[in-house]
Amino acid sequence: MTQYYFDHAATTPMRQEVAAAMLAVMTEGPGNPSSMHRYGRNARGHMNRARDTVASFIGAKPAELTFTSGGTESDNLAIIGGARAMKAKGRNHIITSAAEHHAVLHACQSLQSEGFELTVLPVDSSGQLSVDDVRDAITDRTALVSVMYANNEVGTIQPIAAIGELVRGHGALFHVDAVQALGSIPIQVQSLPVDLMSFSAHKINGPQGVGALYIASNTSINPIAHGGSQERKRRAGTENVAGAVGFAAAVEAAAKDMAAHADRMEQLREHWISLMNAATDGRIALNGHLTSRLSHIVNLSFIGIDTETMLMNLDMAGIAASGGSACTSGSLERSHVLMAMGVVDERLMSAVRFSFGLGNTLEELSQAAQLIETIVRRVRK
């Protein structure tokens, strides 16, 4: 049976050149970057080159980049570490949105037990946060504001620059979860009013288990893991050298093909929406912002068909899609993002996320659409 992978927002297939770069590191011999001998120096050289590459891609200084185990750790380090540093300055208020990834929402909620006040702002029906709502919520006690760059379930892009200027004017830290945005839209942190930004390698055809956190110069942050003095004492633990090298290789590949890739994803997206309209006789609803969005994510509600039923049938037909965030899609919980957007139950209960990437073609989308047309007709009968 032919397999169709339309879940790139969950994780992406690793590029061959990324795997080759990692294998070369893993098979060349032992090396701990903290060791003083030649093996350690060699490993440290790999880390330095990887840091230079990833930092250059986002317009940061190498010293501003901390390698982590992925987006979740980056979010936690930014939010918890940043908020605790600001609490020492008398600030104990955090702001985020209801449509954030759970790595952000749960990190913010955990700080409430430490005496922080949490404000969770609503989003509109497209999933976008209002700058005016942030303006009304922020105070001189606000320690940190965390808003994602682009939503991982519906693709909506947030007004990061406007929010960041507002936050900066109040002397608070601004954290942006850019895990889903990296490689899809240009990011230059030096031109953005951002103090902290999270990334993950496996969203851009790199390895799982490695990410990064941008920490702007002169930004105070408390470590949340204690041990050695690695990563400028911000993140203890022996570095994942092969992972960092793989991250850098994925970034190099993405940089060469970024504009063309975005055009291809837009073409796939529009083709898929057209195909789904035809396959369902127009009984679909598109969730998310119509224009301020990522090009590779399509969140559709198949009106009258429950999400779990649809996903089960898609899987049996060889089509991989998702009911929402990969971190919650294994459960029966409905999308908290769509609930935050206030979509009606008919759309909430029937939403499926398709996300495209490396290897997807117009031809395979057309083939998969024929299978979905059969599924829709069968289920609706």
Secondary structure as UniProt FT lines:
FT   STRAND          4..5
FT   TURN            8..10
FT   HELIX           16..26
FT   TURN            33..34
FT   HELIX           38..58
FT   HELIX           62..64
FT   STRAND          65..68
FT   HELIX           71..76
FT   HELIX           77..81
FT   HELIX           82..87
FT   TURN            88..90
FT   STRAND          93..97
FT   TURN            98..99
FT   HELIX           102..110
FT   HELIX           111..114
FT   STRAND          117..121
FT   TURN            125..126
FT   HELIX           131..137
FT   TURN            140..141
FT   STRAND          142..146
FT   TURN            152..154
FT   STRAND          156..157
FT   HELIX           160..169
FT   TURN            170..171
FT   STRAND          173..177
FT   TURN            179..184
FT   HELIX           189..191
FT   STRAND          196..200
FT   HELIX           201..203
FT   TURN            204..205
FT   TURN            208..209
FT   STRAND          211..215
FT   TURN            217..218
FT   HELIX           230..233
FT   HELIX           241..279
FT   TURN            280..282
FT   STRAND          284..287
FT   STRAND          297..302
FT   TURN            303..304
FT   HELIX           307..316
FT   TURN            317..318
FT   STRAND          319..320
FT   TURN            326..330
FT   HELIX           336..341
FT   HELIX           345..348
FT   TURN            349..350
FT   STRAND          351..355
FT   TURN            358..359
FT   HELIX           362..380
//
